[in-house]
Amino acid sequence: MPAPLVSIIMSVYNGELYLEESVYSILNQTYKNFEFIIINDGSTDNSLEIINKYQMQDDRIIVITRSNKGLPHSLNEGIKKAKGKYIARMDSDD
C-alpha cells in the first residue's frame, strides 16, 4: 500500500460528545488518500470505545492510546508517527 499523501492528526481527551461526528466527517471526505492518526490522551469517558469502533471499520485509522499527557505532547506524537507528505489537524469537537 503506498504512503498516504495526508496524515490527519486528532488528539482526544474525553471527547465522546462530538467525537463520532468528527470522525465521521473525516472518513466521508471525497479525498481518500490519507491516514487518520487518533491519539486517545487518557480519556475516562467512552472516547476509546468510539475510536475503536471506527478503527474496525476503516484501516486508515491508526490509534494511539495512553495516559494523559496533554494536547501539545499528543500532537507531536502524532506528527512523529505520520507518513504523509502533509499534516492536517482535526479536533474531536470540530
C-alpha distances in whole Angstrom, upper triangle without the diagonal:
4,7,9,12,14,15,17,20,23,25,27,31,33,31,31,34,31,28,27,28,26,22,23,24,20,18,20,20,19,17,13,11,12,12,15,17,20,23,25,28,31,31,34,34,32,29,27,27,26,23,22,23,20,17,18,18,14,11,11,14,15,19,21,24,27,31,32,32,32,30,30,29,26,25,25,23,20,20,20,17,15,12,13,15,18,19,20,23,24,27,27,30,29
4,6,9,12,13,16,19,22,25,27,31,33,31,32,34,31,28,27,28,25,23,23,23,20,18,20,19,18,15,12,9,10,11,15,17,20,23,26,28,31,32,35,35,33,29,28,29,27,24,24,25,22,19,20,20,16,13,12,15,16,19,21,25,28,31,32,31,31,29,29,28,25,23,23,22,19,18,18,16,13,10,10,12,15,17,18,21,23,26,27,30,29
4,6,9,10,13,16,19,22,24,28,30,29,30,32,29,26,26,26,23,21,22,22,18,17,20,18,18,15,12,8,8,9,12,14,17,20,23,25,28,29,33,33,31,27,26,27,26,22,22,24,21,18,20,20,16,13,11,14,14,17,19,23,25,29,29,28,28,26,25,24,22,20,20,18,16,15,15,12,10,6,6,9,11,13,15,18,20,23,24,27,26
4,5,7,10,13,16,19,22,26,28,26,27,29,26,23,23,23,20,18,19,18,14,14,16,15,15,11,9,5,5,6,10,12,15,18,22,24,27,28,31,31,29,25,24,25,24,20,21,22,19,17,19,18,14,12,9,12,12,16,18,22,25,28,28,27,26,24,23,23,20,18,19,18,14,14,15,12,9,7,5,8,9,11,12,15,17,20,21,24,23
4,7,10,13,17,20,23,26,29,27,28,30,26,24,24,23,20,19,20,18,15,15,17,14,14,10,9,6,6,8,11,13,17,20,23,25,28,29,32,32,30,27,26,28,25,22,23,24,21,19,22,21,17,15,12,14,15,18,20,24,26,29,29,28,27,24,23,23,21,18,18,18,15,14,15,14,10,8,5,5,6,9,11,14,16,20,22,24,22
4,6,10,13,16,19,23,25,23,25,26,23,20,21,20,17,16,17,16,12,13,15,12,13,10,9,7,5,6,9,11,14,16,20,22,25,26,29,29,27,24,23,25,23,19,21,22,19,18,20,19,16,15,11,12,13,16,18,21,24,26,26,25,23,20,20,20,18,15,16,16,13,11,14,12,9,8,5,6,5,6,7,10,12,16,18,20,18
4,6,10,13,16,20,22,20,22,24,21,18,19,19,16,14,16,15,11,13,15,14,15,12,11,9,6,5,6,7,10,13,16,18,22,22,26,26,24,21,20,22,20,17,18,20,17,15,19,18,15,13,10,10,10,13,14,17,20,23,22,21,20,17,17,17,14,12,13,12,9,8,11,9,6,7,5,7,6,5,6,8,11,14,16,18,17
4,7,10,13,17,19,17,19,20,17,15,16,15,12,11,13,12,9,11,13,12,14,12,11,11,7,6,5,6,8,11,14,16,20,20,23,23,21,18,18,20,17,14,17,18,15,14,18,17,14,14,10,9,10,12,13,16,19,21,20,19,18,15,15,16,13,10,12,12,9,9,12,11,8,10,9,11,8,6,5,6,7,10,12,15,13
4,7,10,13,16,15,17,19,16,13,15,16,12,11,14,14,11,13,16,15,18,16,15,14,10,9,6,5,6,8,11,13,16,16,20,20,19,16,15,18,16,13,16,18,15,14,18,18,15,15,12,10,10,10,11,13,16,18,16,16,14,11,12,12,9,7,10,9,6,7,11,10,8,11,11,13,11,7,6,5,6,8,10,13,13
4,6,10,13,11,13,15,13,10,12,13,10,9,13,13,10,13,16,16,19,18,17,17,13,11,8,6,5,6,9,10,13,13,17,17,16,12,13,15,14,11,14,16,14,13,17,17,16,16,13,11,10,10,10,12,14,16,14,14,12,10,11,12,9,7,11,11,8,10,13,12,12,15,14,17,14,11,9,6,5,6,7,10,10
4,7,10,9,12,14,13,11,14,15,12,11,15,15,14,16,19,19,23,21,20,20,17,14,11,8,6,5,6,7,10,10,14,14,14,11,11,15,13,11,14,16,15,15,19,19,18,18,16,13,12,10,9,10,11,12,11,11,9,7,9,9,6,7,10,10,8,11,14,13,13,17,17,19,17,13,12,9,8,7,7,10,12
4,6,6,9,11,10,8,11,13,11,11,15,15,15,16,19,20,24,23,22,22,19,16,13,11,7,6,5,6,8,7,11,11,11,7,9,12,11,9,13,15,14,14,18,19,18,19,17,14,13,11,10,10,11,11,10,11,10,8,12,12,9,10,14,13,12,15,17,16,17,20,20,23,21,17,15,12,10,7,6,9,11
4,5,9,11,11,10,13,15,13,14,17,18,18,20,23,24,27,27,26,26,23,20,16,14,11,9,6,5,6,5,8,9,10,8,9,13,12,12,14,17,17,17,20,22,21,22,21,17,16,13,12,10,11,10,8,10,8,9,12,12,10,12,15,15,14,18,19,19,20,23,24,26,24,20,18,15,13,10,8,10,13
4,6,8,10,9,12,14,13,14,17,19,19,20,23,24,28,28,27,28,25,22,18,17,13,12,9,8,8,5,6,5,7,6,9,11,11,12,14,16,16,18,20,21,22,23,22,19,18,15,15,12,13,12,10,13,12,12,16,16,14,16,19,18,18,21,23,22,23,26,27,29,27,23,21,18,15,12,9,10,14
4,6,6,6,9,11,10,11,14,15,16,17,20,21,25,25,24,26,22,20,16,15,12,11,9,10,11,8,10,8,8,6,9,11,10,10,14,15,15,16,19,20,20,21,20,17,17,15,15,14,15,15,13,15,13,13,16,17,14,16,19,19,17,20,23,22,22,25,25,28,25,21,19,15,12,9,6,7,10
4,6,5,7,10,10,11,13,15,16,17,19,21,25,25,25,26,23,21,17,17,13,13,11,13,13,9,10,7,6,5,9,9,7,9,12,13,13,15,17,18,19,21,20,17,18,15,16,15,17,17,16,18,17,16,20,20,17,19,22,21,20,23,25,24,24,27,27,29,27,24,21,18,15,12,8,9,12
4,6,8,9,10,12,13,14,16,18,19,21,25,26,25,27,25,23,19,19,16,16,14,16,16,12,13,10,9,9,12,13,10,12,16,15,15,18,20,20,21,23,23,20,21,19,20,18,20,20,18,21,19,18,22,23,20,21,24,24,22,25,28,26,26,29,29,31,28,25,22,19,15,12,9,8,11
4,6,6,6,9,10,11,13,15,16,17,21,22,22,24,22,20,17,17,14,15,14,16,17,14,15,12,11,10,13,14,11,12,15,15,14,17,19,19,19,21,20,18,19,18,19,18,20,21,19,21,19,17,21,22,19,19,23,23,20,23,26,25,24,27,26,28,25,22,19,16,12,10,6,5,8
4,5,5,6,8,10,11,12,14,16,20,20,20,22,19,17,14,14,11,12,11,13,15,12,14,11,10,7,10,11,8,8,12,12,11,13,16,15,16,18,17,14,15,14,16,15,18,19,17,19,17,16,19,20,16,17,20,20,18,20,23,21,21,23,23,25,23,20,17,14,11,9,5,6,8
4,5,5,6,8,10,11,12,15,18,19,18,21,18,17,14,15,12,15,14,16,17,15,16,13,11,9,11,11,7,8,11,10,9,12,14,13,14,16,16,13,16,15,17,17,20,21,20,22,21,19,22,23,19,20,23,22,20,22,25,23,22,24,24,26,24,21,18,16,13,12,8,9,10
4,6,5,6,9,10,10,13,16,18,18,20,18,18,15,16,14,16,16,19,20,17,19,16,14,12,15,14,11,11,15,13,11,14,17,15,15,18,17,15,18,17,20,20,23,24,23,24,22,20,23,24,21,20,24,23,21,23,26,24,23,25,24,26,23,21,17,15,12,11,9,8,8
4,5,5,7,9,10,11,15,16,16,18,15,15,12,13,11,14,14,16,18,16,19,16,15,12,14,15,11,11,14,14,11,14,17,15,15,17,15,13,15,15,17,18,21,22,20,22,19,17,20,21,17,17,20,20,17,19,22,21,19,21,20,22,20,17,14,12,8,8,6,6,6
4,5,5,6,9,10,14,14,14,16,13,12,9,11,9,12,13,16,18,16,18,16,14,11,12,13,9,8,11,11,8,10,13,12,11,13,12,10,12,12,15,16,19,21,20,22,20,18,20,21,17,17,20,19,16,18,21,19,18,19,18,21,19,16,14,12,9,9,8,10,9
4,5,5,6,9,12,14,13,16,14,14,11,14,13,16,17,20,21,19,21,19,16,14,15,15,11,11,13,11,9,11,13,11,11,14,13,12,15,15,18,20,23,25,24,25,24,21,24,25,21,20,23,23,19,21,24,22,20,22,20,23,21,19,16,15,12,13,11,12,11
4,6,5,7,10,12,12,15,13,14,12,14,14,17,18,21,23,21,23,21,19,16,18,18,14,13,16,15,12,14,17,14,13,16,14,13,16,17,20,21,24,26,25,26,24,21,23,24,21,20,23,23,19,21,24,22,20,21,19,21,19,17,14,13,10,11,11,11,9
4,5,6,9,9,9,12,10,10,8,11,12,15,17,19,22,21,23,22,19,16,17,18,14,13,15,15,11,13,15,13,11,13,11,10,13,15,18,20,23,25,24,24,23,20,21,22,19,17,20,20,16,18,21,19,16,17,16,18,15,14,11,11,9,11,11,12,10
4,6,9,9,8,11,9,10,9,12,12,16,18,21,23,22,24,22,20,17,17,17,14,12,14,13,9,11,13,10,8,11,9,9,13,15,18,20,23,26,25,26,25,22,24,24,21,20,22,21,18,19,22,19,17,18,16,19,17,16,13,14,12,14,13,15,14
4,6,8,8,12,12,13,12,16,16,20,21,24,26,25,27,25,22,20,20,20,16,15,17,16,12,14,16,12,11,14,12,13,17,18,22,24,27,29,29,29,28,25,27,28,24,23,25,25,21,22,25,23,20,21,19,21,19,18,15,16,14,16,15,16,14
4,5,7,10,10,12,12,16,17,20,22,25,28,26,29,27,25,22,22,23,19,18,20,19,15,16,18,15,13,15,13,14,17,19,22,25,28,30,29,30,28,25,26,27,24,22,24,24,21,21,24,22,19,19,17,18,16,16,13,14,13,16,16,17,14
4,6,10,11,14,14,18,20,23,25,28,31,30,33,31,28,25,26,26,22,21,23,21,18,19,20,17,15,17,14,16,20,22,25,28,31,34,33,33,31,28,29,30,27,25,27,27,23,23,26,24,21,20,17,18,17,17,15,17,16,19,20,21,18
4,6,8,11,13,16,18,22,24,27,30,29,32,31,28,25,25,26,23,21,22,22,18,18,20,17,14,15,13,15,18,21,23,26,30,32,31,31,30,26,27,28,25,22,24,24,20,20,23,21,18,17,14,15,13,14,13,15,15,19,20,21,18
4,6,9,11,14,17,20,23,26,29,28,31,29,27,24,24,24,21,19,20,19,16,15,17,15,11,12,9,12,15,18,21,24,28,30,30,30,29,26,27,27,24,22,23,23,19,19,21,19,16,15,12,14,14,14,13,16,16,19,20,22,19
4,7,10,13,16,20,23,25,28,28,32,31,28,25,24,25,23,20,21,21,17,16,18,16,13,12,9,12,14,18,20,24,27,30,30,29,28,25,26,26,23,20,22,21,17,17,19,16,13,11,9,11,11,12,12,15,16,20,21,23,21
4,6,10,13,16,19,22,25,25,28,27,25,22,21,22,20,17,18,19,15,14,17,15,11,11,7,9,11,14,17,20,23,26,26,26,24,22,22,22,19,17,18,17,14,14,16,13,10,9,7,10,9,10,10,12,13,16,17,20,18
4,6,10,13,16,19,22,22,25,25,23,19,18,19,18,14,15,16,13,11,14,14,10,9,5,6,7,11,13,17,20,23,23,23,22,19,20,19,16,15,16,15,11,12,13,10,8,8,7,11,11,10,10,12,12,15,16,19,18
4,6,10,13,15,18,18,22,21,19,16,15,16,14,11,13,14,11,10,13,13,10,9,6,5,6,8,11,14,17,20,20,20,19,17,18,17,14,13,15,13,10,11,13,11,9,10,10,13,12,10,9,10,10,12,12,16,15
4,7,10,12,15,16,19,19,18,14,13,16,14,10,12,14,12,10,14,14,12,11,8,6,5,6,8,11,14,17,16,16,16,14,15,14,10,10,12,10,6,9,11,8,8,10,11,14,13,10,10,10,10,12,12,16,16
4,6,9,12,12,16,16,14,11,10,12,11,8,10,12,11,10,13,14,13,12,10,7,6,5,6,8,11,14,14,14,14,12,14,13,9,9,12,10,8,11,13,11,11,14,14,18,16,13,12,10,9,10,9,13,14
4,6,9,10,14,14,14,10,9,13,12,9,11,14,13,12,16,17,16,15,14,10,8,6,5,6,8,10,10,11,10,10,11,10,6,8,10,8,7,11,12,11,12,15,16,19,18,15,14,12,11,11,10,14,15
4,6,6,10,11,11,8,7,10,11,8,10,13,13,13,16,18,17,17,16,12,11,7,6,5,7,8,8,10,10,10,13,12,8,11,13,11,11,14,15,14,16,19,20,23,21,18,17,15,13,12,10,14,16
4,6,9,11,12,10,9,13,14,12,14,17,17,16,19,21,21,21,19,16,14,11,8,6,6,6,5,7,7,8,11,9,7,10,12,11,11,15,16,15,17,21,22,24,23,19,18,15,14,12,11,14,17
4,6,9,11,9,9,12,14,13,14,17,18,18,20,22,22,22,22,18,16,12,10,7,5,4,4,8,9,11,14,12,10,14,16,14,15,18,19,18,20,24,25,28,26,23,22,19,18,15,14,16,19
4,6,8,6,7,10,11,11,13,15,16,17,19,21,21,22,22,18,17,13,12,9,9,8,7,11,11,12,16,15,12,15,18,16,16,20,21,20,22,25,26,29,27,24,22,19,17,14,12,14,17
4,7,8,9,11,12,13,14,17,18,19,21,23,24,25,24,21,20,16,15,12,11,10,10,13,14,16,19,18,16,19,22,20,20,24,25,24,25,29,30,33,31,27,26,23,20,17,15,16,20
4,6,8,9,10,12,13,15,16,18,19,21,22,24,24,20,20,16,16,13,14,13,13,16,16,17,21,20,18,20,23,22,21,25,26,25,26,29,30,33,31,27,25,22,19,16,13,14,18
4,6,5,6,9,10,11,13,14,16,17,19,21,21,18,18,15,15,13,14,15,15,18,18,18,22,21,19,21,24,22,21,25,26,24,25,28,29,32,30,27,24,22,19,16,13,14,18
4,5,5,6,9,10,11,12,15,16,17,18,18,14,15,12,12,11,12,13,13,16,16,15,19,18,15,17,20,19,17,21,22,21,22,24,25,28,26,23,21,18,15,13,10,12,15
4,5,5,6,9,10,10,12,14,15,16,17,13,12,9,10,8,10,12,13,16,16,16,19,18,15,17,20,17,16,20,21,19,20,23,24,27,26,23,21,19,17,15,12,15,17
4,5,5,6,9,10,11,13,15,16,17,14,14,11,13,11,14,16,17,20,20,20,23,22,19,21,23,21,19,23,24,22,23,25,26,29,28,25,23,21,19,17,14,16,19
4,5,5,7,9,10,11,13,15,15,12,13,11,13,13,16,17,18,20,20,19,22,22,18,20,23,21,19,22,24,21,22,24,24,28,26,23,21,19,16,15,11,14,16
4,5,5,6,9,10,11,12,12,9,10,8,10,10,13,16,16,18,18,17,20,19,16,17,19,17,15,19,20,18,18,20,21,24,23,20,18,16,14,13,11,14,15
4,5,5,6,9,10,11,12,9,10,8,10,10,14,17,18,20,21,20,23,21,18,19,21,19,17,20,21,18,19,21,22,25,25,22,21,20,17,17,14,17,19
4,6,5,7,9,11,13,10,12,11,14,14,18,20,21,23,23,23,25,24,21,22,24,22,20,23,24,21,21,23,24,27,26,24,22,21,18,18,15,18,19
4,5,5,6,9,10,8,10,10,14,14,18,21,21,23,23,22,24,23,20,20,23,21,18,21,22,19,19,20,20,24,23,21,19,18,16,16,14,16,17
4,5,5,6,8,5,7,8,11,13,16,20,21,22,22,21,23,22,18,19,21,19,16,19,20,16,17,18,18,22,21,20,19,18,16,17,15,18,19
4,6,7,10,9,10,11,14,15,19,22,24,25,26,25,27,26,22,23,25,22,20,22,23,20,20,20,21,25,25,23,22,22,20,21,18,21,22
4,7,9,9,12,13,16,18,22,25,26,27,27,26,28,27,23,24,26,24,21,23,24,21,20,21,21,24,24,23,21,21,19,20,18,21,21
4,5,6,9,11,15,17,21,24,25,26,26,24,26,25,22,21,23,21,18,20,21,18,17,17,17,21,20,19,18,19,17,19,17,20,20
4,5,8,10,14,17,20,24,25,26,26,24,25,24,21,20,22,20,17,19,19,15,15,14,15,19,19,18,18,19,18,20,19,22,22
4,6,10,13,16,20,23,24,24,24,22,23,22,19,18,19,17,14,16,17,13,12,12,12,15,15,15,14,15,15,17,17,20,19
4,6,10,13,16,20,20,21,21,19,20,19,16,15,17,15,12,14,16,12,12,13,13,17,16,15,14,14,13,15,14,18,17
4,7,10,13,17,18,18,19,17,18,17,13,14,15,12,10,12,13,9,10,11,13,17,16,14,14,14,14,16,15,19,19
4,6,10,13,15,16,16,15,17,15,12,13,14,12,10,13,14,11,12,14,16,19,19,16,16,15,14,15,14,17,19
4,7,10,12,12,14,13,15,12,9,11,12,9,8,12,12,10,12,15,17,20,19,17,17,16,15,15,14,18,20
4,7,9,11,12,13,15,13,10,13,14,11,11,15,15,13,16,19,21,24,23,20,20,18,17,16,15,18,20
4,7,8,11,13,14,12,10,13,14,11,13,16,16,15,18,21,23,26,25,22,22,20,19,18,17,20,22
4,6,9,12,14,11,10,14,15,13,15,18,18,17,20,24,26,28,27,24,23,21,20,18,17,20,23
4,6,9,11,9,9,12,14,13,14,17,18,18,20,24,25,28,26,22,22,19,18,16,15,18,20
4,7,8,6,7,10,11,10,13,15,16,16,19,22,24,26,24,21,21,18,18,16,16,19,21
4,6,6,6,9,10,11,12,15,16,17,19,22,23,25,23,19,19,15,15,13,14,16,18
4,6,5,6,9,10,10,12,14,15,16,20,20,22,20,16,15,12,12,10,12,14,15
4,5,5,6,9,10,11,12,14,15,19,19,20,18,15,15,12,13,13,15,17,18
4,6,5,6,9,10,11,13,14,18,19,21,19,16,16,14,15,14,16,19,20
4,5,5,6,9,10,11,12,16,17,19,17,14,14,12,12,12,13,16,17
4,5,5,6,9,10,10,14,15,16,14,11,11,9,10,11,13,15,16
4,5,5,6,9,10,13,14,16,14,11,13,11,14,14,16,19,19
4,5,5,7,9,12,14,16,15,13,14,13,15,15,16,20,20
4,5,5,6,10,11,14,13,10,11,10,12,13,14,18,18
4,5,5,8,9,11,10,8,10,10,13,15,17,20,19
4,6,8,11,12,12,11,13,14,16,18,20,23,23
4,7,9,12,13,11,13,14,16,18,19,22,22
4,6,8,9,8,10,12,14,17,18,21,21
4,7,9,9,12,14,17,19,21,24,23
4,5,7,10,13,15,18,20,23,22
4,7,10,14,17,20,22,25,23
4,7,10,13,17,20,22,20
4,7,10,13,16,18,17
4,7,10,13,15,13
4,7,10,12,10
4,7,8,7
4,5,5
4,6
4
